[in-house]
Amino acid sequence: MTTPPEVKYTSTSLSLSSLITCFISCFVIVSCLLEGLCVTSKANALSQSATLSLDPLLWDHVVDLNEDFRILWKIINQDITFEIQARTLGYVGFGFSPDGNFAGSDIAIGWVDKGQTYFQDRHIKRNGDPEPIVDPSQDYILMWGYENRTHTVLRFRRKLDTCDPAHDIAITNDTMRLLYMYNERDPPHGSVKPGHLPNPASSFRPYRPIVLTQRPHIQFKHEEYVRILELRNEDVELPGADETLIWCKTFKLDDMKRKHHLIRYEPIYDSPASVHNLQHITLRECHGMHQELEEMAREQGRQCMGARDIPLACNAIVASWSRGSNSFTFPDETGYPMESRQAKYYLMETHYNNLQPDLTQLHANRQMADNSGLKIYFTHVLRRHDAGVLSIGMDPNWRHIIPPGQSQVISEGHCIEDCTAYAFPMDGIHIFAVMMRTHLIGKEIKLRQIRQTEELPPIVHDSNIDVAYQDFRRLTAPVRALPGDRLIAECIYDSSSRKAITLGGLTMKEESCIVLMLYYPRQNKLTTCHSLPSLPTVLHSLGIEQLATDSNPVLISAPPELAGMTLEVRLLSYDWRNQFNEFQEATRRGSFKPLCWGVKNRVVPGTEYLEGYSINVTKTYKKQRHCKHKRLFVTEETMPDISFPVLHEIDNNNVIEGAARSSQNSASETVHGLSKAQGYSQTITTTTLILTTVYLLLQHLSRRWWQCWRLHLT
């Protein structure tokens, strides 16, 4: 460690240093006396569980990444506070990966050893070495750390965007891939330099996709007037390997004589194998011939290719669950309306697909017949608004073509102005939650909103989507969409790993571009608002001028160099590497067929023969970033010993309040920082700093004294 540059102190700086050092010394002595009182009062009262908090925050979110690692977090303005509770007495790590692998990750490492808490902001290089190295800018700040007999607990905070893109990953509205690690051993005592973490590669656990910035989940209280109904499949044979099975089962709900509101739903897993095989479940209303629906309700179910594969109008989505989600609870002011007189039959469409076949083999007695489904909660105590679901995107069809070997392929599904103008009420609809859905090669989705020729901020945008986590996202505040607005589901795919084209469809080997919007008030005129590239656009994008209409299979007749070739051969022989840009331009600028349906699968009037085109946006939306150039005060070679003293309880070494910096890491660094920035030449600044420090420390001591006195009384 290099010697810090010499600092010349003025008389003011010496006075400040002495005062702060003296006050901190007194503060530490008084704190220790208070700790002794608190330890005596609660030594036999606290449990061994690591879930106890020293200064409990009202956490927004709590997630168990596995049975040994829990994270809690809360966001205030641009800061996020985390707490890690890990079942280990060794070191722990928590951070973010760009793609699920540890290479290129941003990670904080911490451990408690012989009364000291060590904590460092680190990152992992992309060269394959799993050893996290110390960042030159320490942007994670430890608030406290401790051990009990079983757990290590660390609480720390950071900015959502640390403005350090070279070493840190910004926390945004995107899906974050949480990376975590823990080991039963600490690094060598006192070591903070890279190269001393025991077995870092084997300490990493599988990443967990999650959205950190969305609104807190609504706490659901099961009141006595809330009814529960389980909708289960019956003995569905699970597909093998990576095959997709789409299963449709119809239910008859004839006991809702009056209107009810669906207020919550959650998945039912029939067995451990179900967890890995269930991709998503969609519940739909059905309208149509009652005799046919009655017969289907008596069936075990049937294999299908989506709801429209069945000759019934089951087009209105009631509920949709996807892998990675636990449940969905409607806001207090909304609920989905259910009533026997309006819709007595409901179709549950279940997609089975095992993305990780190896995991299923962990269960020796794998259950081959599945009875999973949805548990729905509904009540006759009605909410203020009826909620609805609107599907926007690319219709699943072969005309949705994704070329191979490309890092970025853009597809757009348009909900055109004609459809929203016909269906939306005059005051518009209020969108409060959104689910974005692609399959295996999707990497980014944006729901765009265009009013006339102005593009508004995207309703939702995720540039790091994960097929294993496609949950409904609660918007910070409802977004209003007016009649005549155009809504566009823009999907970006990474097909660089594929050697053949990918077509749109319902199976996981095909691709999807769908956005489901939860909104209020519900309207029945528009439930599906998709689009599809027109056949002339598809042919033009492939360089085809004309088809021979009298041939079977259909052959290309022009241009001459393609004459006699089938469409399938043309798709296989197209020079995607050199002509991809022409294809992309043709598909985005060409015409498309709008597909707008209402609850009974009725087409929106006037759109049957309509041809749509992209809007010429005159005012685009651009996201602003406000990061400034970071001034680095340390380097990897001059990284200070970032350690924090920890006070222990007499017997159980349990919870302690606050980890204060040592005098070397607090008082001296503060003096150096002020000397460099201001030279300690301003008496007003000095006085203000002293008074602020005294106030904060006295406030902490008074709060601590009151807590200890209450413990003493009890």
N, C-alpha and C positions, 0 to 999 in steps of 0.2 A: 504494500500500500504506500503510495507516494505521500510526501509531507505536504500539507496544505500550504499555499503561499502565505508569506508573512503579512499580517494585518497590523497596521499602525492605528492604535486606539487614541482617541481624544479623551479628555477628562470626562466628557459626557458619556462616552461608551463604557469607560471603566465603572462609572457610577451605575449605569444601567446593568452591566454584567453583575456587579456585586449585589445590587438589589434583587435581581431576578434569581440569582443563585441562592441568596439568603432566603428569599420567600419560598422557593421550591424546596429547600432543605426543611424549613418549618412545615411545609405542606406534607412532605413525605413522612415526617415524624408524627404529625397529628393523624394522618391517614392510617399509619401503622397502629396507633393507639385505638382508633376506631375499628380497624380490622380485628384487633384483639377482642373488643367488646362484641362485635358481630359474630366472630367465630365461636365465642363462649355461648352466645345466645342461640345459635342455630346449628351447632355441631351435631346435635342428635336429631335435628328437624329436617335436614335436606336429604333427599334420596340420592342414589348413585346414578340416576339416569342423566344422560348428556343432554336431554331435551330441556333441562332447567335453564333459565336465562338469568343473567345478572341484573340487567336493566331491561325488562321485557319490552320489545317493540310490538306494535300491532302489525305483525307481518302481513303483507299482501298475499304472499304465496308460500306454500310449504310443499316440497316434493321429495320423496324418497327415491334416489337414483338407483339404489339397491337396498338390500336389507341392512347394510352396514354404513350407508352414507346418505345423510339428509342435508338438503340445502333449504334455507329460508331467505327470502329477499323482499325488499321494499324500495320503491322509487319515490324520491322527493325532488321535484324539479329536474335538474340534470344530473343528480347523484343517485347511485344505487348502492344499497347496503346489503351485504351478504352475511350469512352465518353458516358455517360448515359444522356439522356434528358427525364425526367419523368414529367408528368402532375400531380404534387402533391407538397405540401409544407411541407410534413412530411418526414419520412425516406424512403430510397430506398435500395434495395439489388439486387445484380447481381452476378451470379456465375455458377457453373457447377454441374450437378447431374450424378452419375454413371449410373442410369437407368430411370430417369424421375421423381423419387420420391425425396422428400426433405431429407429423411434420408441418411446420409453419404455424404452430399453435401459439396462443397467448395464454400463459398460465401463471398463477401465483402459488408459491411453495411456502409451507410453514410447518413448524414443529416446536414442541416444548421440551427443554432439556435442562435438568438441574436448576430449575427456578428461572430460566430464561425462555422467552418466546422469540423464535427466529422467524422472520417473515420477509419474503422477497418477491418482487415483480420480475418474472422471467419470461423467456420465449424459447421456442424450439426451432432451430434452423431447418431448412428444407433438404439438407444433405443426407438425411436418413439417421442421424445420430439422435437417439431419444433423450439425451441429457439436456434438460432445460438450462439455459444460460441466463445470467443476470442482465436485465435491461439497463441501458445507460440512463433512462429516465424512470424513476420509481413512481408509478401512477396508481398503485394499489396502496391504501393506507390502512394499517392495522389499528383496530379500535380496542380489542383485547384478545387474549388467548389463554387457555388453561387446559389442564388434564385432570381427570379424575381416575378412578381405578380401571376404567374400561375405555373411555372416549377421549378424543382430542377435539376441542372446540375452538374455532377461530371466528372472529367477527371483523370484517373489514369493509371498506368502501372504495369507490372509484367513480370517475365521471363516466357517463354513458359513452361519450366520445372523448377519449383522452388526448386526441389530436396527435397521436404517436403511431401513425399507420405502419411504420417500419417494424414495430415490435408488438403493438397492441391491436386487438380487433374491436372495432366499435360495436356497442350494443345498440341495435336498431329494432325496428318493427319486423325485421326478417326472422325466419326460423334460425335460432342459434343452436349450434351443435356443442352441447356441454361436454367437456372433457374432464375426467376426474381420475385421481390416482391416490393410493395410500399404501403404506408399507409398515410392517411391524417394527422396523428399526429406524432410529434417528441417524442422521449423518454424524460423523465424528464430532465429539463435543467441541463447540465453539466454531465449527467450520461453516463458513458462508460462501466459500468459493465453489465454482462449478467443478464437477468431476467427483464430488463426494456424496452424491445421493446413492444409497444402496439400491441396486437393481431397478433403475427407472423404467426400463422397457416392460418388465413383468408387473410393474405396479399400476400400469394404466388399465382401466376398465373400459368396456364398450361405451361409445359416446351415446348421449341421450338428446334427441332433438326436442326443442321446446321454444316457445315464444315468451320472452321475459317481460316485454313491455306492455302486454295487453292488460286490460282492466282486471282487477281481482275477481275470482270466481264468486258467484253469488252463493251465500250460505243458505242452504235449503233446510227449512224446518218442516218436518212432516206433521202437518196439522191433522186433526181427527177427521176433517171434512175432505181430505185428499184420498182418492181411491187409487189403487194400484192394479195394473193389468199386465200380465206377462204374455207376450206374443212370441211363441217358440216355433222353430222348424221341427219337423218330425223325421228323425232317422235319415238325415241327408248323408250320403256317402262322400267323404272328403276326397278331393282330387289328389292325384299323385304329383310329386316333383313340383315343377313350376307351372302346372296347368291351372287354368281359370275355370271355375264353375259358377254360373249365375243361376240361382234358384229362386223361384217365385212361389209364394204361398199366400192364399187368400183367407182373410178372417171376416167373420160376420159379427158386427157389434150392434145388436138390436135392442139393447137395454138402456140406451141413452134417449129417453123420451123427451128430454129438454136439453138445451144447449149447455155444453161443458167447455172448459178450457184445458187443453193439454199444457202443463206447466213445467214438465221435466221428463227426460228420458235417459236411459243408460243401457249399456250392453249387458247381455246375459251370456256368460261363457259356460258352455256345457262341460268342458274338460280342459286340461292344460293344452291339449293339441288345438283347441279352438282359438286360443289366444294368437297362435302363429298362423292360422289359416283364414281368419276373418279379415277381409280387406275393408269392406264397408257394407252398411245396411241402410236401405232407404224404404221408408214407409209412405205409401201413396193412397190418396182417396180414389175410389172407383165410382164411376157413373155409367150406367148402361142398362142392358137387359137383365132383370133380376133373376130370371131362370138360369141363365148362364153363370152368373155370379154365385148363385146358390149352389150349383153343381161344383164349382171350383172351391167353394168354402168347405165342401165335404171331402175334398181330395187331400192327399198327403202333401201335395205340392208338385211342381213340375220344373224341369230344366227350361230355361228361357234365355233370350238374348235381350233382356231389358223389358220394361213395362210395355213398350209399344209393340213388342213381339206378340203380345196377347191381344186378341181382337176386342179389347175393352178400353173405355176411356178412363184409364188410371194415370192421369197426367199431373195431378196436383200433388206436390210433395208435402207431406205432413212433418216428417222428421228424417234427419240424415245423420248417421254416425260413421266415422272413419277411424281406421287404425291409429292408435296413439292417443285417442280421446277417452276420457273416463265417463263423462256424462255432459249433459247440457241442461241448464236451468234458465228458464225465461226470466227476463226482468219483471219486477213486481207489477208493472203497468200493462204487461202484454201476456197473451196466451193464445195457442192455436185453437180455433173453434172446432168442436166435434159435436155432431148431433145426428141421430138416427134418421130423421126426416130429410136431411141434406145428403148424407153419405153413410150408408149402413155397412158397406163392404170396404175393406182396406187390403191392399196388396203389399206384402213385405218382400222386397227384392234384396237378396243376400249375395254378395260377391265373395267367393272363396278363392284364395290364392296364397300359397306359402312362399314368401319371399326368401326365407332362410330354411330350406329343407333340413339342414343339419341339426337345427335346434329341436325339431320334432323327434329326432332319434334319441334325445335325452330321456324321453318317456318310454320306458320299456313296454308298458301296456297301453300303447297308443289306441285311442278310441277311433274307429273308422266311421262310425255313424254319429252325426252331430245333431244336437237339439238346441243350439244357441238361438238367440233372438234379441228382442228389445223389451225392456221393462218401462212402461209409460205411467206417468203420474198425472191424474186429471181431477178437476174439481167443478162442482156446480156453482161455487162462489166465483163469479166472473170478474175478470180484470177490466181495466178501462178500454184497452184496445184489442181488437182481433189481429193476430199476427198472420203473415203469409210468407211463402217461400217462392222466390223467383229464380229460375235457372237461366244463366246467360253464358254463351260460349259457342264453340264449334260443335256442330252436330256430329255425333260419332259415325263417320262415313269414310269410305275409301278415298273420296276426293280430298280429304285432309292428308296431304303427302308431306312427310318429313324426310329430306334427303339424308344419306349416310355421310359420315366422316366430317361433320361440320360442328364447330364449337358453339355456334349461335344460329338457330333457325327460328324465325318469328312467325307465329300464326295468330290470327285475329278473328274472334267471334263477335259479330255485331248485333246489338239489339237496337234496331233503327228507330228514328223519330216517329214514324208512322205508327209503330206498335205502342210506344209509350204514350203518345198523344191520344190514342184510342182508349187505352186501359187505365192510365193513372188518373186519380181524382185531381180536381183543379188545384188543390193545395199541395199536391205531390204526395209521395210516400217517404217514410223515414226509415232509413236502413240502419239497423243497430248491431248486426253481426254478419260475418261473411266467412264462407268456407271456399278455399281454392283447391282444385283437384286436377292433378295430372297423374301420369303413370311413371315409368321407370327413368325416362331420360329428361323429364321436365326439370328445369332449374330456376325459373323465374316466372311469376304471374303478377299482372297488374290489372286492376279494374279501373278503367279510365272513364271519365265523365266529361262529355262535351255538350255545351249549351250554345246553340247556334254555331258560331265558328270559334268560340273560346274554350280552351281546355282548362277545366277546373283541377284542383289537386286530386290525385288518385284517391278513390274511396278506400282502397287497400292495395298494398304493394309488398311483395316478398321476393327478394332477389336470391334467396337461398333455400328454396323449398325442399322438403324431404317427403318421399312417398310414404314413409312410416309415421308421419305426423301431419295429418290434414284435418285439423280441428276447426270448429267454428270459432272465429276470433271476434271478441266483443270490441266494438269501436269505442274510442274515448268519448265520443258524443255522436248521437244519431246524425246521419248525413241525409239531406233531403234531395230527392230526385224529382224533377218536375215533368209534367207532360211535354213531350217534344225533345227531351234530352236524349242524347245517344249514349248508350253504355257499351263499352268495348272490353271484352276479356282478351287481354294480350298475353300470350304464353311464349316463353323462350325455351328452346330445347338444346341440349348438348348431345349430338349424335356422333361425336368423334369416335366412340367405341364401337360403332355399328358399321358393318360393311354392306348392308342392304337397306333399302328404303323401309320406313316405318309408316304404316297407314293408320288413320284414325279408326277407333273402334272401342269396344267395351272390355276386351280382355287386356291383361297386363302386358302382353307382347305387343299390343297396339298402343296408341296414344290417345290422350284425352286433353281437352282444354275447357273446363267447366268451372264457373263460379256460382255458388249458391248464396243468395242474399236473403236474410231474414229481415222483415220490414213490417211496418204498420202504417195505416190501416190496411187490412187485407182487401184485395179486389180479385174478382174471379175471371176477368176478361183476359188476363195474361199470366200464365204460369210457366211457360217455356218460351224463351226469346233467343233463339240460336241463329246461326247463319252457316252457309256452306259455299265454298267456291263454285261458281257456275261451271258447267261443262266446257263452254268456250274458253274460260279462264284457265282451266286445267290443261286443255289441249294446247293453248297458246304458250303456257309456261313450259311445255315439253317440246316446243318447236313444231307442233303438228298443225297443219293448215286445214286439212279436210280428211274425213273418214269415208270409207266406202260403206254405204248403208245397206247394200245387198249381200254382204259377206257374213259368214258365221264360222269362226269368230270374227269380230269386227276388225277390219284391216285399215291401215293408213293408206290414203290415196295421194296425198300431197303433204309436203313437197316431194319431188321425185326421188331424192336420196333416201327417204323413209318409206317409199311406196312398197306395199306388200308386207310391211312389218306389223305385228300385233301390238296392242297397247302394252301388254305385259313385257314384251321384248324391248319396247322403247324405254320403259321404266328401268329395266335392267342395264340397258346399253347407254343410257344418258351419261354424258361426261360431267358428273357432279362436281368434280374437283375444279374444273376450269370454267364451267358454265353455271355454277350455283348462283352467282349474283344476278344473272339474267332471270333465273327461275324465281328467286326471291322477289325481285322487282315486279315480275308479272303477277304473282299471286297476291301481293299486297296492294297493287294498283288496279288490278282487274276487277271485274264485277263479281258479285256474290248473290246467292239466293237467300233472302230473309225467311226464316221459319218461325212463325209466331202462333202459339196455340193457347187456348184458354182451358178451363177446368175439364170440359167435356171433350177435349181434343179438337175443338173447333178452331179453324184458322181465323185469324183476325181479318175482318172484311177489308178488301182492297189490297191485300198483300199476296194473293194467290199467284199473280203473274208479275209481281214487282221485281225489278232488278236493282240491287243496291251497289253503291260505290263508296269509297273512302271519302271522308269529309276533308275539305281544304281548310285546315285549322290556321287561323291568322294570328292567334295568340296562344302560345304553348305554355305549359307549366314546367318550371325548372326548380328543382329542389336546391335550397341554399345551404351551404355549409359555412360555419363561422369559426373555423379553426385558425389559429395564428401559429406562426413559427415557434416551435418549442425551444427554449434555452435549456440546454443540458448542463447540470452542475456536477455530474459524476459520469464516469466511464466504467466499463467493465474492469479496467485495471485499478481504478481508484474507488471501487465500490466500498462504502463504509460498512462496518459491522452493524447491520440492522437488527438489534436485539432489544427485547423488552423485558423488564423484570416482572416476575409473577409472584404474587403473595399466595401462600398455601394455607389451607385450613389445617388444624392440628391433627385431626384423625383421618378424615376421608379425602383430603386433597381435592375438595370439590370446588364449587363456584366461587370466583373472585370478581370484584368489580373494578373494571378499568385497568388497562395496562399503560403505565406512564413511561415515557422515554427516560433512559438513564441521563445523568447530567451531561455526559459527553455527547449524546445524541439529541438533546433538546436545548439546554441552555447555551452550549458552545456553538451549536449550529445556528441558533437564532442570532447570537451576537455576530457571527461571521456574516450571516445573510444581511443583517442590517448595516453592518460596516461597509459591505460592498455596495449596497444599493443607495445608502443615504449618507454614509460617513459619520453617523451619529451626531450630526451638526445641528439638528433642529430640536430644541428643548420641548416644544409643544408635542412633537411626535413621540419623544421619549416619555413624557408624562402620560400621554394618552395610552401608550402601550402598557406602562406600569399599572395604571388604573384598571385597564381592561383585564390584564392578567390577574390582578388582585380580585376583581369582581367575579371572574369565572371560577377561580379556585375557591373563593369563599362560598359561592353558590353551590359548588360541588360538595364542599365540606358540610354545609348546612343540610343539604339533601341527604347526605350519607349519615349525619348524626340523627336525623329524624327516622331514617330507616332502621338504624341500629336501636334507637330508643323504643320503637314499636316492637321490634323483635324481643327486646329485653322485657317489655311489659307482658308479652304473650308467653 
